[in-house]
Amino acid sequence: MPLLSILLLLAAGLVLALRAFPLRGDLAAFLPRSDRAEAGFLLDELRSGAATTLLLAGFEGADTAELARISRAVGDTLRASGRFTLVANGAGAVGDAERDLLFGHRYLLSPIMTPALFEEAALRRQMEGLLDGLRSSAAPLLRQFGFADPTGAFLALARSWLGESRVGLRDGVWFSADGRRALLIARTRATGLDPDGQRDAAETLRRAFAEAQPGQARLLLSGPGIFAAEAAAAIRGDVEMISIASALLIAALLLWRYRSLAVLPVVAVPLLAGTLAGFLAVALAFGQVQGAAFGFGMTMLGVAVDYPILLLTQRRPQEPLSTTAQRIWPTLRLAALAAIIGMAAMLVADFPGLRQLGLFAAAGLLASALVTRHLLPRLAGGIAITARPLPPPALAALAALPRGRPVALVLVGLAALGLIAIGGPPRETDIAALSPVPEASRSLDAALRAELGAPDVGSFVVLRATDAEAALAASERAAAALQPLLESGTLTGLDHPARYLPSAATQQARRAMLPEPEALSARVEAARQGLPFRAAAFDPFLRDAARSRDLAPLTLAELSASTALSARIAPLLAPAGSVWRALLLPAGVTDPAALRAALPPEALLVEVKPEMTRLLDTASLHAAWAAGLGVLLVLALLAMGLRSVRRALRTAAPIGGALLLTLAALALLGERLNLFHLAALLLLAGVGMDYALFMGRLLFRSNDAEEDARVLAAVLNCMLTTLLTFGLLAFCATPVLRSTGLTVALGVVFAFLLAATLVPRRPSKTAA
């Protein structure tokens, strides 16, 4: 059978095309551009920032020894996998050499270094504290470090490196403060915008946990990559469920309306042809196809399903299908061109992803329309596919709709006034509202971040310098400028690279605070008097202090030789092209204006939530401009096609009214407009164009009640198939799918009713 052969050929062509041009999973093409330096930094972080590549893992549900064993086994497997640039869980994280490196440089690195630290009175207090500590549970640690460092410089340095983390070391690995959970942090090689790479990394971690034979132990896993995988799984689950349900419902509707199994491949051929044409057009134009563009392009291509339905339903008794195609082609061509121009307007958008989406939909609609006109009549011309007549009550109700024109105009007017009164449709400014990730997953992420000390901040301070040393010095100046805010409580914390590695100048200044060996020895001897310490007890301290006076500053290269030590500083200090970039992470900001005012002029403050809001606004504005351009082009096309500006405006009026009613209904339902609503409105405009043109052009010219019935039935069938597809999406839990489905479901009903109501019609007789 030629129809099935063509269907199989198109399916095979699509499979081959997908193999030749695999779908790209990263979302970088859908990130907007911005001239703002703040937005540029934020977008760079989203593309390749260290924070977006973190995986946070916890192991719980077993005793300490077992959890430590599992953590070590998982860490070893991850390090050997090659998928991670960092795996840290405390196991061998800070070895003797690394500890000795920090301990040897303690007087150059410690944040408590002052000349007063080495005065006799201070040394006396420190020795008394050491004596008390030796009688406590901290005795082993103090015996190891206390006599070589009675000042506590090393312990202060260790606390500085630990930061806000509540992590502790048990059985050689990291544990939470309560000891219930072993902790691990890993940084993936895949970027945050590579969901496939992030998914593979997460699966590697899960396999490593399973291979460790965990028994009753449980794995807790979080991080941006996990969120991306969960979001993809949620969307995929919803799409699969809706696809099956809507396909069954649409097939049932088509079988009921047309009483022939052949109707299914007839409808599928233009859709598959459009999909293949859109895919190839994008692949050839861009050299790649974004998965998101393909998915949403397929959604937009849903308009093409109307074309074979319009062809089959408007076929007159005994009329060859080729004659029907030729008869309706002027209107179908105009409707298709209008939809194509509307979609092609996205080619001027500032997002490569939106341009791909526009090209995919435009090329697909063109192919679908041409296949419906020229190929379907040959493939299905000999197949008896006849639409079931509308029931007389339904036809009578539809025929009566034009009498409700005054009511329709009043409702559209009220919708417009309502939207003006509230300042336009409410817009979504919080990107978190679009996330399908459950609250429980976000809470787990927050808990693991708090225990591990991983970054989760609302603001960044960015400093750029010519080299690492200059970046560290700039970091120190900025931190000093913010110190008053820390003291006043305007900030509750501040993380920065010089906290871990002071600049060479600062290290040299601290080194100069060390007293001459003879003077320090005299002070130690005087402070020791009356205390039960041997005369030589603090000789290690005196030797180290004397050695430190000639010690060279610790460099980033020396620090980076240790994976564990560089893990702290790498996200905060790194090269960025030809310059170096230092990040300061303020916590607990209560007064952003005070923070901005306190920073030095060269510092760039990036407030994540406001900046994301600006980016969303920019994206929405670009989409709105593209849509506006599409509207103007479509009106120009209608004026030329209908040979009348007045008729073009009257034909477009139902579409404009449907858009207003849809926006008003969304506002009443508490929906806040986002990019996906806008994309759905573009689809709605394309669908509404079919309704308005066929009802307006054909019914306006009709001299036959049977012709009226066929046109009404054709448009009604199109509306029902669209409603069955997108109406189900409105019940999805995924915000993106729900907003798209709700918008189109409401809109197609409004578009159908307004097209039937506002288009001029002559009174028609009831016909079967």
VOGU-3710 file (C-alpha; in Angstrom, 3 decimals, decimal comma):
1> mpllsillll> 0,000/0,000/0,000  1,644/3,297/-1,118  0,396/5,209/1,929  2,052/2,869/4,413  5,197/2,668/2,277  5,578/6,463/2,312  4,905/6,498/6,058  7,637/3,925/6,671  10,015/5,767/4,348  9,495/9,037/6,223
11> aaglvlalra> 9,975/7,300/9,575  13,200/5,700/8,362  14,408/9,063/7,042  13,786/10,676/10,435  15,679/7,901/12,212  18,644/8,315/9,843  18,573/12,088/10,296  18,619/11,713/14,067  21,625/9,411/13,804  23,459/11,802/11,485
21> fplrgdlaaf> 22,696/14,818/13,686  22,201/13,645/17,280  20,158/16,037/19,379  22,247/18,404/21,498  21,304/18,200/25,152  22,938/21,405/26,438  20,776/24,494/26,914  23,348/27,174/26,133  21,513/28,119/22,935  18,499/29,168/25,001
31> lprsdraeag> 20,440/31,560/27,224  19,864/35,219/26,318  22,567/37,694/25,509  23,064/40,797/27,597  25,271/43,869/27,488  25,335/44,043/31,286  28,566/42,847/32,859  26,583/41,310/35,727  24,464/39,265/33,351  27,536/38,244/31,357
41> flldelrsga> 29,187/36,857/34,484  26,025/35,045/35,558  25,584/33,463/32,137  29,213/32,352/32,134  28,633/30,740/35,526  25,526/28,976/34,200  27,498/27,684/31,236  30,674/26,566/32,956  30,747/27,782/36,551  32,156/25,461/39,190
51> attlllagfe> 29,013/25,660/41,323  26,899/24,156/38,522  29,122/21,072/38,291  28,955/19,976/41,926  27,463/16,673/43,024  26,753/16,377/46,742  26,415/12,899/48,236  25,512/11,576/51,645  25,568/7,984/52,918  23,388/7,062/55,895
61> gadtaelari> 21,555/4,145/57,462  24,541/2,163/58,816  27,122/2,431/61,588  30,097/4,780/61,351  32,637/2,153/60,260  30,384/0,837/57,490  29,541/4,290/56,191  33,239/5,196/56,178  34,029/2,038/54,189  31,320/2,843/51,640
71> sravgdtlra> 32,503/6,439/51,312  36,087/5,338/50,667  34,984/2,739/48,092  32,759/5,216/46,249  35,476/7,871/46,271  38,059/5,484/44,833  35,681/4,412/42,038  34,802/8,001/41,124  38,469/9,065/40,986  39,221/6,172/38,637
81> sgrftlvang> 36,227/6,915/36,357  37,691/10,017/34,716  34,327/11,811/34,840  35,287/14,088/37,731  37,852/16,827/38,229  37,536/16,586/41,996  36,351/13,910/44,418  36,664/14,860/48,095  35,376/12,903/51,077  38,168/13,324/53,619
91> agavgdaerd> 39,739/9,968/52,751  43,344/10,850/52,136  42,095/14,370/51,361  44,678/16,097/53,532  47,716/13,920/53,861  50,772/14,452/55,958  52,521/16,452/53,246  49,551/18,800/52,797  49,078/19,214/56,543  52,778/19,950/56,922
101> llfghrylls> 52,564/22,521/54,118  49,863/24,469/55,930  51,438/23,965/59,346  54,809/25,170/58,098  53,246/28,345/56,674  50,852/28,926/59,542  52,299/32,242/60,624  52,085/33,596/57,074  48,544/32,287/56,473  46,734/32,456/59,819
111> pimtpalfee> 44,041/35,170/60,086  44,795/35,805/63,793  48,368/36,979/63,199  49,199/40,239/65,039  52,380/41,414/66,838  50,469/41,210/70,126  50,126/37,456/69,663  53,806/37,083/70,619  53,863/39,410/73,631  54,627/37,922/77,046
121> aalrrqmegl> 51,111/38,442/78,438  49,507/36,813/75,406  51,922/33,887/75,547  51,136/33,407/79,248  47,399/33,207/78,531  47,997/30,796/75,690  50,150/28,524/77,846  47,515/28,503/80,611  44,903/27,591/78,016  47,167/24,832/76,739
131> ldglrssaap> 47,525/23,483/80,249  43,754/23,339/80,670  43,355/21,717/77,278  45,799/18,955/78,111  43,388/17,867/80,823  40,457/17,704/78,370  39,364/15,453/75,505  41,365/17,658/73,147  44,621/16,469/74,718  45,778/14,297/71,756
141> llrqfgfadp> 45,414/17,180/69,305  47,140/19,628/71,647  50,041/17,274/72,297  50,515/17,092/68,517  50,326/20,817/67,781  50,111/22,769/71,033  53,801/22,893/72,007  54,900/23,768/68,461  52,133/26,353/68,163  50,967/27,676/71,535
151> tgaflalars> 49,627/30,780/69,791  46,851/28,683/68,153  47,706/30,090/64,717  47,373/26,705/63,023  44,046/25,840/64,644  42,704/29,257/63,617  43,944/28,600/60,085  42,216/25,199/60,055  38,946/26,774/61,225  39,260/29,388/58,486
161> wlgesrvglr> 39,641/26,694/55,849  36,684/24,797/57,231  34,496/27,887/56,969  30,786/27,399/57,692  30,928/23,670/57,116  29,913/21,455/59,994  31,867/18,536/58,542  33,931/16,367/60,892  36,431/13,570/60,324  35,569/10,052/61,541
171> dgvwfsadgr> 37,344/6,877/60,523  39,303/8,951/58,036  36,309/10,350/56,058  33,958/13,311/56,307  30,845/13,026/58,459  28,076/15,397/59,402  28,264/16,960/62,858  25,813/14,437/64,313  27,741/11,491/62,838  24,700/10,037/61,071
181> ralliartra> 25,839/10,754/57,535  29,108/10,291/55,646  29,659/13,086/53,122  31,254/13,370/49,687  31,535/16,185/47,180  32,485/15,754/43,517  32,932/18,135/40,610  32,014/16,811/37,171  33,955/17,385/33,982  30,637/18,000/32,211
191> tgldpdgqrd> 29,361/21,561/32,358  26,161/22,538/34,093  24,423/22,974/30,723  25,260/19,440/29,581  22,368/17,404/31,040  23,572/14,211/29,364  27,032/14,564/30,885  25,562/15,413/34,276  23,246/12,406/34,080  26,137/10,098/33,206
201> aaetlrrafa> 28,172/11,448/36,124  25,278/10,890/38,521  24,784/7,367/37,205  28,500/6,700/37,709  28,124/7,712/41,352  25,042/5,543/41,812  26,832/2,535/40,274  29,836/3,135/42,515  27,523/3,090/45,534  25,879/-0,154/44,384
211> eaqpgqarll> 29,275/-1,768/43,729  30,344/-0,887/47,286  27,771/-3,444/48,533  26,038/-0,922/50,802  23,627/-3,320/52,481  21,071/-1,253/54,411  22,874/2,031/53,791  21,131/4,674/51,691  22,533/7,100/49,130  21,451/10,752/49,189
221> lsgpgifaae> 22,412/12,655/46,055  21,903/16,273/45,092  23,371/19,154/43,101  22,554/21,077/39,897  23,228/18,031/37,719  20,788/15,962/39,770  18,196/18,704/39,504  18,667/18,741/35,712  18,269/14,967/35,549  15,181/15,046/37,786
231> aaaairgdve> 13,670/17,823/35,696  14,335/15,903/32,480  12,869/12,726/33,990  9,769/14,595/35,206  9,217/16,192/31,819  9,894/12,919/29,994  7,454/11,068/32,249  4,727/13,643/31,723  5,328/13,778/27,970  5,259/9,989/27,610
241> misiasalli> 2,064/9,701/29,624  0,364/12,561/27,767  1,600/11,362/24,375  0,099/7,918/24,875  -3,151/9,249/26,314  -3,617/11,950/23,680  -2,667/9,592/20,823  -5,286/7,097/21,968  -7,935/9,788/22,391  -7,174/11,424/19,036
251> aalllwryrs> -7,145/8,052/17,294  -10,502/7,233/18,889  -11,916/10,607/17,803  -10,648/10,243/14,247  -11,910/6,675/13,977  -15,313/7,767/15,269  -15,506/10,770/12,972  -14,162/9,070/9,829  -14,992/5,371/10,403  -11,765/4,184/8,748
261> lavlpvvavp> -8,391/3,004/10,045  -6,812/4,601/6,997  -7,383/8,054/8,479  -4,552/7,487/10,951  -1,701/7,110/8,407  -3,266/9,863/6,282  -2,925/12,296/9,194  0,506/10,944/10,140  2,143/11,424/6,715  2,086/15,281/6,670
271> llagtlagfl> 3,146/15,357/10,326  6,140/13,065/9,740  7,065/14,901/6,539  6,985/18,204/8,389  9,085/16,802/11,223  11,729/15,476/8,836  11,812/18,703/6,803  12,087/20,875/9,924  14,847/18,717/11,365  16,891/18,739/8,160
281> avalafgqvq> 16,440/22,501/7,715  17,789/23,205/11,206  20,625/20,663/10,870  21,780/22,144/7,557  21,429/25,767/8,688  22,986/25,431/12,146  25,053/22,271/11,872  23,320/20,854/14,945  19,837/20,485/16,432  19,059/21,425/20,004
291> gaafgfgmtm> 16,878/18,882/21,793  14,699/21,617/23,310  14,221/23,257/19,894  13,233/19,890/18,431  10,726/19,226/21,229  9,069/22,606/21,114  9,271/22,678/17,325  7,285/19,458/17,292  4,727/21,168/19,513  4,467/24,095/17,128
301> lgvavdypil> 4,164/21,643/14,258  0,922/20,440/15,848  -0,763/23,017/13,598  0,067/20,762/10,661  -2,318/18,075/11,925  -5,150/20,386/10,909  -4,228/20,234/7,214  -5,177/16,614/6,413  -8,254/16,905/8,656  -9,423/19,973/6,726
311> lltqrrpqep> -8,813/18,135/3,447  -10,700/14,977/4,422  -13,634/16,678/6,103  -14,367/19,161/3,318  -14,461/16,475/0,654  -17,854/16,591/-1,070  -19,774/13,402/-1,877  -18,223/11,564/-4,825  -15,618/14,308/-5,201  -12,042/13,159/-6,007
321> lsttaqriwp> -9,673/14,058/-3,203  -7,435/15,854/-5,694  -10,351/18,135/-6,578  -10,978/18,852/-2,902  -7,310/19,699/-2,432  -7,374/22,019/-5,427  -10,597/23,698/-4,227  -9,459/24,417/-0,663  -5,838/25,110/-1,566  -6,109/28,932/-1,834
331> tlrlaalaai> -7,425/29,127/1,722  -5,160/26,384/3,048  -2,164/28,019/1,377  -2,989/31,386/2,939  -3,467/29,814/6,376  -0,198/27,888/6,101  1,759/30,909/4,874  0,385/33,012/7,710  1,434/30,401/10,273  4,854/30,000/8,593
341> igmaamlvad> 5,527/33,736/8,642  4,491/33,907/12,296  6,934/31,134/13,186  9,684/32,482/10,912  9,580/35,760/12,840  11,527/33,961/15,566  14,512/33,877/13,192  15,267/37,460/14,278  15,314/36,506/17,974  18,518/36,938/19,940
351> fpglrqlglf> 18,561/33,275/21,018  20,080/30,630/18,734  17,631/28,159/20,292  14,600/30,271/19,380  15,942/30,726/15,865  16,234/26,959/15,548  12,704/26,556/16,869  11,345/29,112/14,378  13,117/27,534/11,416  12,040/24,042/12,457
361> aaagllasal> 8,368/25,026/12,707  8,355/27,158/9,546  10,035/24,515/7,364  7,872/21,783/8,878  4,620/23,645/8,263  5,625/24,347/4,662  6,401/20,686/4,039  3,179/19,545/5,724  1,060/21,913/3,656  2,718/20,863/0,378
371> vtrhllprla> 2,376/17,168/1,215  -1,299/17,680/2,034  -1,878/19,481/-1,240  0,147/17,373/-3,676  0,945/13,982/-2,128  -2,023/12,992/0,023  -4,572/13,127/-2,828  -2,478/10,572/-4,738  -1,853/8,353/-1,728  -5,349/8,425/-0,255
381> ggiaitarpl> -7,475/9,321/-3,292  -8,712/5,778/-3,725  -9,455/5,197/-0,037  -13,017/5,721/1,111  -12,636/8,109/4,033  -15,819/10,024/4,739  -16,433/12,271/7,709  -19,430/11,428/9,856  -21,999/14,270/9,642  -22,365/16,455/12,688
391> pppalaalaa> -25,452/15,688/14,772  -28,231/18,154/13,879  -28,404/19,640/17,423  -24,659/20,317/17,372  -24,872/21,846/13,902  -27,822/23,998/14,928  -25,929/25,234/18,007  -22,909/26,124/15,910  -25,042/27,833/13,289  -26,582/29,971/16,025
401> lprgrpvalv> -23,239/31,276/17,272  -23,167/34,400/15,053  -26,192/35,715/16,979  -23,906/35,949/19,993  -21,640/38,478/18,303  -22,562/41,365/20,657  -21,822/39,179/23,674  -18,493/38,113/22,188  -17,474/41,707/21,494  -18,409/42,734/25,032
411> lvglaalgli> -16,385/39,860/26,516  -13,344/40,718/24,399  -13,685/44,369/25,380  -13,936/43,483/29,066  -10,878/41,256/28,756  -8,905/44,098/27,184  -10,019/46,595/29,849  -9,241/44,109/32,602  -5,719/43,544/31,309  -5,166/47,307/31,037
421> aiggppretd> -6,474/47,804/34,577  -3,976/45,332/36,069  -1,094/46,731/34,045  -0,945/43,889/31,566  -0,701/40,132/32,135  1,208/39,257/35,327  4,707/38,091/34,447  6,739/35,353/36,075  9,958/36,820/37,475  11,114/33,888/39,605
431> iaalspvpea> 12,899/31,232/37,584  12,477/28,794/40,492  8,726/28,782/39,801  9,446/27,015/36,498  11,386/24,213/38,155  9,794/20,759/38,257  12,183/19,686/41,044  10,197/18,707/44,190  10,561/20,712/47,392  11,961/17,642/49,185
441> srsldaalra> 14,875/17,510/46,739  15,606/21,206/47,234  15,533/20,771/51,020  17,984/17,855/50,812  20,269/19,967/48,640  20,219/22,798/51,190  21,026/20,374/54,036  23,960/18,756/52,207  25,328/22,153/51,196  25,205/23,363/54,782
451> elgapdvgsf> 27,060/20,269/56,031  29,694/20,381/53,294  30,073/24,135/53,087  29,315/24,103/49,346  28,402/27,483/47,821  24,727/28,423/47,735  24,624/32,190/47,752  22,405/34,890/46,359  25,183/37,349/45,496  28,657/37,288/43,996
461> vvlratdaea> 31,314/39,972/44,047  33,547/39,654/40,994  37,046/41,091/40,810  39,297/40,920/37,740  43,057/41,340/37,706  46,036/40,723/35,472  47,357/37,773/37,485  46,563/35,599/40,481  48,604/37,717/42,903  46,801/40,901/41,902
471> alaaseraaa> 43,444/39,097/42,207  44,314/37,994/45,753  45,315/41,539/46,681  42,040/42,872/45,244  40,166/40,227/47,210  41,816/41,420/50,428  40,945/45,061/49,736  37,319/44,194/49,041  37,094/41,998/52,145  38,528/44,824/54,261
481> alqpllesgt> 35,944/47,223/52,816  33,161/44,812/53,788  34,452/44,161/57,315  32,238/46,923/58,846  29,178/45,223/57,349  30,180/41,951/58,999  30,592/43,691/62,326  27,222/45,433/62,038  25,370/42,248/61,001  24,546/43,487/57,502
491> ltgldhpary> 26,479/40,425/56,348  26,584/37,187/58,300  29,586/35,771/56,459  32,063/36,344/53,647  34,055/33,794/51,676  36,909/34,871/49,399  40,147/33,388/48,019  42,521/35,423/50,229  40,866/33,789/53,215  42,686/30,610/52,201
501> lpsaatqqar> 45,719/32,077/50,456  46,639/35,644/51,450  48,520/37,720/48,927  52,315/37,672/48,987  52,312/41,178/50,436  50,060/40,123/53,315  52,153/37,019/53,972  55,280/39,150/54,051  53,636/41,608/56,448  52,650/38,766/58,778
511> ramlpepeal> 56,134/37,331/58,555  57,514/40,688/59,676  55,370/40,445/62,839  57,498/37,576/64,127  59,908/38,734/66,855  63,661/38,237/66,748  64,543/34,723/67,992  66,323/36,046/71,108  63,434/38,324/72,049  60,841/35,579/71,514
521> sarveaarqg> 62,882/33,098/73,564  63,044/35,540/76,475  59,284/36,144/76,326  58,532/32,401/76,262  60,799/31,805/79,248  59,165/34,639/81,200  55,646/33,438/80,321  56,509/29,859/81,379  57,509/30,838/84,903  55,254/29,189/87,503
531> lpfraaafdp> 53,706/26,771/85,010  54,469/23,010/85,042  56,201/22,963/81,638  59,720/21,729/81,049  62,275/24,329/80,059  62,615/22,853/76,562  58,853/22,214/76,068  58,431/25,075/73,596  61,646/24,652/71,636  59,660/23,437/68,544
541> flrdaarsrd> 57,722/26,716/68,669  60,913/28,777/68,828  62,532/26,842/65,974  59,457/27,173/63,716  59,069/30,863/64,454  62,726/31,480/63,619  62,444/29,442/60,404  59,270/31,299/59,393  61,154/34,608/59,446  63,001/33,432/56,319
551> lapltlaels> 60,089/31,540/54,748  58,986/32,543/51,219  55,265/33,276/50,768  53,139/30,279/49,814  52,115/30,447/46,143  49,019/29,310/44,315  51,117/26,802/42,355  52,272/25,149/45,594  48,740/25,088/46,927  47,285/23,743/43,664
561> astalsaria> 49,593/20,737/43,824  47,178/19,357/46,427  43,769/18,356/45,093  42,208/18,687/48,526  43,650/22,142/49,265  42,964/23,532/45,797  39,339/22,332/46,015  38,558/25,201/48,390  40,196/27,988/46,452  39,652/26,864/42,827
571> pllapagsvw> 35,995/28,009/42,608  36,988/31,408/44,028  40,181/32,127/42,106  40,687/31,028/38,523  41,870/32,333/35,137  39,162/33,700/32,857  40,617/34,143/29,414  43,509/36,593/29,557  42,732/37,779/33,103  42,272/36,263/36,551
581> ralllpagvt> 38,977/36,376/38,380  38,410/36,379/42,125  34,977/35,784/43,648  33,711/36,979/46,994  30,603/35,231/48,329  28,731/37,361/50,866  26,189/35,518/53,030  23,115/36,793/54,853  22,897/40,089/52,945  20,239/42,254/54,623
591> dpaalraalp> 21,008/45,526/52,817  22,120/45,116/49,174  22,479/48,891/48,776  24,921/49,059/51,677  26,855/46,143/50,204  27,076/47,864/46,837  28,143/51,176/48,416  30,895/49,544/50,493  32,580/47,792/47,577  35,552/49,358/45,778
601> peallvevkp> 34,816/50,784/42,308  36,493/47,915/40,453  34,238/45,309/42,104  31,230/43,949/40,237  28,257/42,938/42,402  26,043/40,264/40,864  22,733/39,702/42,649  21,527/36,391/41,311  17,758/36,699/41,692  17,408/40,283/40,360
611> emtrlldtas> 19,790/39,474/37,520  17,851/36,339/36,605  14,688/38,454/36,639  16,309/40,891/34,211  17,384/38,015/31,984  13,851/36,597/31,979  12,491/40,035/31,167  14,990/40,359/28,326  14,072/36,949/26,988  10,369/37,750/27,189
621> lhaawaaglg> 10,910/41,106/25,494  12,815/39,494/22,625  10,105/36,886/22,216  7,431/39,603/22,310  9,254/41,658/19,647  9,531/38,582/17,449  5,843/37,843/17,945  4,941/41,462/17,181  6,940/41,358/13,962  5,193/38,125/13,067
631> vllvlallam> 1,772/39,731/13,616  2,608/42,622/11,294  3,895/40,280/8,594  0,836/38,047/8,882  -1,541/41,029/8,588  0,327/42,178/5,476  0,045/38,686/3,992  -3,677/38,494/4,784  -4,273/41,869/3,166  -2,561/40,691/-0,003
641> glrsvrralr> -4,178/37,255/0,016  -7,697/38,530/0,686  -7,158/41,619/-1,488  -8,642/43,790/1,229  -7,163/45,393/4,345  -10,639/45,509/5,878  -11,260/41,808/5,339  -7,766/40,996/6,618  -8,486/42,857/9,862  -11,886/41,177/10,221
651> taapiggall> -10,281/37,782/9,638  -7,588/38,496/12,219  -10,093/39,886/14,751  -11,120/36,453/16,131  -7,450/35,569/16,647  -6,753/38,825/18,468  -9,883/38,360/20,556  -8,876/34,789/21,432  -5,443/35,979/22,541  -6,998/38,658/24,773
661> ltlaalallg> -9,494/36,238/26,296  -6,740/33,670/26,862  -4,498/36,200/28,620  -7,390/37,382/30,761  -8,355/33,803/31,675  -4,759/32,985/32,604  -4,654/36,054/34,841  -7,931/35,027/36,535  -6,482/31,551/37,129  -3,438/33,066/38,833
671> erlnlfhlaa> -1,024/32,137/36,039  2,041/34,341/35,639  3,186/34,764/32,053  6,513/33,163/31,098  8,377/32,317/27,901  6,445/29,097/27,483  3,121/30,928/27,605  4,421/33,193/24,833  5,490/30,217/22,724  2,052/28,682/23,284
681> llllagvgmd> 0,402/31,931/22,173  2,354/31,743/18,899  1,024/28,240/18,382  -2,464/29,444/19,245  -2,226/32,196/16,645  -1,283/29,634/13,997  -4,177/27,360/14,942  -6,610/30,278/15,112  -5,576/31,362/11,639  -6,873/28,062/10,230
691> yalfmgrllf> -10,190/28,525/12,007  -10,669/32,137/10,979  -9,680/31,714/7,338  -11,764/28,620/6,667  -14,836/29,886/8,466  -14,459/33,367/7,102  -13,544/32,695/3,500  -15,562/29,543/2,793  -18,659/30,239/4,827  -18,745/33,815/3,651
701> rsndaeedar> -18,939/32,590/0,074  -21,117/29,546/0,675  -24,449/29,145/-1,048  -24,994/25,677/0,311  -25,987/24,550/3,818  -24,156/21,262/3,286  -20,995/23,195/2,532  -21,490/25,109/5,782  -21,841/21,834/7,658  -18,669/20,423/6,148
711> vlaavlncml> -16,641/23,518/6,996  -17,978/23,646/10,542  -17,277/19,953/11,001  -13,740/20,330/9,615  -12,840/23,205/11,933  -14,546/21,496/14,877  -12,507/18,333/14,264  -9,300/20,393/14,207  -10,238/22,102/17,455  -11,044/18,817/19,193
721> ttlltfglla> -7,776/17,136/18,189  -5,782/20,143/19,425  -7,796/20,229/22,633  -7,210/16,529/23,271  -3,461/17,030/22,886  -2,898/20,227/24,819  -5,801/19,954/27,216  -4,131/16,951/28,800  -0,887/18,917/29,215  -2,767/21,348/31,447
731> fcatpvlrst> -2,998/18,589/34,076  0,776/17,972/34,184  2,749/18,698/37,332  5,662/20,044/35,271  5,228/23,857/35,170  6,557/24,203/31,611  4,136/21,648/30,186  1,246/22,844/32,302  1,597/26,470/31,183  1,854/25,430/27,520
741> gltvalgvvf> -1,102/23,069/27,705  -3,359/25,424/29,642  -2,662/28,312/27,281  -3,375/26,363/24,099  -6,390/24,526/25,557  -8,080/27,770/26,580  -7,012/29,527/23,417  -8,281/27,009/20,872  -11,742/27,040/22,450  -11,830/30,852/22,362
751> afllaatlvp> -10,422/30,903/18,818  -13,031/28,436/17,561  -15,964/30,183/19,222  -14,875/33,654/18,080  -14,186/32,459/14,547  -17,682/30,990/14,399  -19,179/34,089/16,062  -17,446/37,085/14,521  -17,103/35,919/10,909  -19,980/37,231/8,749
761> rrpsktaa> -22,337/34,429/7,669  -25,594/34,180/5,839  -28,383/32,336/7,648  -28,132/28,647/6,799  -30,641/25,849/6,787  -30,184/22,874/9,076  -28,430/20,085/7,269  -27,270/16,663/8,238
//
